[in-house]
Amino acid sequence: MIGFLRGKLFAKTPPSLVLDVQGVGYELEAPMTTFYTLPAVGEELTLYTHLVIREDAHSLFGFSTQDDRLLFRSLIKVNGVGPKLALTILSGQSAAEFRRCVDDNDTHALVRLPGVGKKTAERLIIEMRDRLPDFGTAVSTDAPSSSGAGAAPTKSGSPKQEAISALCSLGYKPQDAAKMVQTIDVQDKSCEDIIRLALQSSIR
């Protein structure tokens, strides 16, 4: 099991990034909560990781805090919740917001996330309630981050188009992703900023 990776950020195109660890490029998927804290390309950082091994692929997921990784690992233990949906949940809500949904039995906030229907939302609340007491024990401020947060991704194309593509990767339908972005003033905003605002508007 790979516990964490420390290296230089080589590329970032939400929801994927590449971390250069001593000349080896590790491709990871990460929630938007992690992308919001990423430094500029070329700077060093540490990501806590979780490896999912399947017959057809080995997928590595990266998180800026141990708490986010802990929540991800708890989510994928819920029946019907795979890594992709767990990533979407973590992208659409902070750990604190998810805890509030569970504590308040707020299925309405959960079903606004793509891929989460009413039954899945109810199952998340029931099953995660027993797992949440352990959540928060991991130190969430010990992952080094740097001052370059919010730098533009290296993929060619406008931040607006990159944001729409990222939202589609998170499970939103193309027309819904485009509609979410259309409501935002994208001038002088990075891809990550546009995604953050789009996700915030979608769960209100």
C-alpha positions in Angstrom: 0.0 0.0 0.0 1.3 3.5 -0.9 0.6 5.7 2.1 1.7 9.0 0.7 3.7 10.6 -2.2 6.0 13.6 -2.0 7.2 15.2 -5.2 6.8 18.1 -7.6 3.5 18.8 -9.2 4.0 18.1 -12.9 0.5 18.7 -14.3 -3.0 19.2 -13.1 -6.2 18.9 -15.0 -9.1 18.3 -12.6 -9.9 15.7 -11.5 -6.5 14.2 -12.5 -2.9 15.3 -11.7 0.6 14.0 -12.2 3.1 14.0 -9.4 6.8 13.7 -10.3 8.5 11.7 -7.6 12.2 11.5 -8.3 11.7 11.2 -12.0 8.6 8.9 -11.9 5.3 10.4 -12.8 2.4 9.2 -10.7 -1.0 9.9 -12.1 -3.6 10.4 -9.4 -7.3 11.3 -9.2 -8.2 13.8 -6.5 -11.4 15.5 -5.2 -11.8 19.2 -5.8 -11.2 19.9 -2.1 -7.6 18.8 -2.8 -7.3 20.7 -6.1 -8.2 23.9 -4.2 -5.1 23.6 -2.1 -2.6 22.5 -4.8 0.5 24.6 -5.4 1.7 25.9 -8.7 3.0 23.4 -11.2 6.7 22.7 -10.5 6.4 23.2 -6.7 6.7 20.3 -4.2 3.8 18.9 -2.2 2.7 15.8 -0.3 -0.5 13.9 -1.0 -1.9 11.1 1.1 -2.9 8.2 -1.2 -5.3 5.3 -1.5 -4.7 2.6 -4.1 -7.7 0.8 -5.7 -6.7 -2.5 -7.5 -9.1 -4.0 -10.0 -8.7 -6.6 -12.7 -8.6 -4.0 -15.4 -6.9 -1.1 -13.7 -4.8 0.1 -10.7 -6.2 3.6 -9.7 -4.4 5.9 -7.3 -6.3 8.6 -5.5 -4.6 11.6 -3.7 -5.8 13.8 -0.9 -4.4 16.9 0.7 -5.4 15.8 4.3 -5.6 12.5 6.1 -9.2 13.3 7.1 -10.3 13.5 3.4 -8.6 10.1 2.8 -10.3 8.7 5.9 -13.7 9.9 4.7 -13.0 8.5 1.2 -12.1 5.1 2.6 -15.3 5.1 4.7 -17.5 6.1 1.8 -16.3 3.3 -0.5 -17.3 0.8 2.2 -20.9 1.8 1.8 -22.9 -0.5 -0.4 -23.3 1.0 -3.9 -20.6 3.7 -3.5 -17.5 3.2 -5.6 -14.3 5.3 -5.8 -15.7 7.6 -8.5 -18.9 8.4 -6.5 -16.9 8.9 -3.3 -14.7 11.4 -5.2 -17.8 13.2 -6.4 -19.1 13.5 -2.9 -15.8 14.8 -1.6 -15.7 17.3 -4.5 -19.2 18.6 -3.9 -19.0 18.9 -0.1 -16.4 19.5 2.5 -16.0 16.8 5.2 -17.7 19.2 7.6 -20.7 19.7 5.3 -21.0 15.9 4.8 -20.9 15.4 8.6 -23.7 17.9 8.9 -25.8 16.1 6.3 -25.4 12.8 8.3 -26.1 14.4 11.6 -29.1 16.3 10.4 -30.4 13.4 8.2 -30.3 15.9 5.3 -30.9 13.7 2.2 -31.9 16.7 0.1 -28.4 18.1 0.1 -26.9 14.7 -0.8 -29.2 14.0 -3.8 -28.1 17.3 -5.4 -24.8 15.5 -6.1 -24.6 13.6 -9.4 -25.0 9.9 -9.0 -26.6 10.2 -5.5 -30.3 9.2 -5.6 -32.7 9.2 -2.7 -31.9 5.5 -1.7 -28.2 6.1 -1.9 -28.5 9.2 0.2 -30.5 7.4 2.9 -28.0 4.5 2.8 -25.1 7.0 3.2 -26.7 8.6 6.2 -27.5 5.3 7.9 -24.1 3.6 7.3 -21.9 6.6 7.7 -23.4 7.6 11.0 -21.6 4.6 12.7 -18.3 5.4 11.0 -18.3 9.2 11.6 -17.2 8.9 15.3 -13.7 7.9 14.1 -13.7 10.6 11.5 -11.6 13.6 12.5 -9.0 11.8 14.5 -6.5 12.1 11.7 -4.5 15.3 11.7 -5.8 17.4 8.8 -3.2 20.2 8.8 0.0 18.2 8.5 0.0 17.8 4.7 2.5 20.4 3.4 0.9 22.8 0.9 2.4 25.8 -0.7 1.5 29.4 -1.5 0.8 28.7 -5.2 -2.7 27.5 -4.7 -5.2 28.3 -7.4 -2.6 28.4 -10.3 -4.0 27.6 -13.7 -3.8 24.0 -14.9 -1.5 23.1 -17.7 -4.0 21.7 -20.1 -4.6 23.8 -23.1 -8.0 25.4 -23.5 -9.9 28.1 -21.6 -10.5 27.7 -17.8 -14.2 27.7 -18.6 -14.0 24.7 -20.9 -11.7 22.9 -18.6 -14.1 23.4 -15.7 -17.0 22.0 -17.7 -14.9 19.0 -18.7 -13.9 18.5 -15.0 -17.6 18.6 -13.9 -18.4 16.0 -16.5 -15.7 13.8 -15.1 -17.2 14.2 -11.7 -20.5 12.8 -13.0 -22.5 15.8 -14.1 -24.2 15.7 -17.5 -22.6 17.9 -20.1 -25.6 20.2 -20.4 -25.9 20.5 -16.6 -22.2 21.2 -16.3 -22.4 23.9 -19.0 -25.5 25.4 -17.3 -23.7 25.5 -13.9 -20.7 27.4 -15.4 -22.8 29.8 -17.5 -24.2 31.4 -14.3 -20.6 32.4 -13.2 -18.6 35.4 -14.1 -15.5 33.5 -15.3 -13.4 36.5 -16.1 -9.9 36.3 -14.5 -10.8 33.1 -12.7 -8.9 29.8 -12.7 -10.4 26.5 -13.6 -10.5 25.5 -9.9 -12.2 28.8 -8.9 -14.9 28.2 -11.5 -15.5 24.6 -10.4 -15.7 25.7 -6.8 -18.3 28.4 -7.5 -20.3 26.0 -9.8 -20.4 23.3 -7.1 -21.4 25.8 -4.5 -24.3 27.1 -6.6 -25.4 23.5 -7.4 -26.0 22.5 -3.7 -27.8 25.7 -2.5 
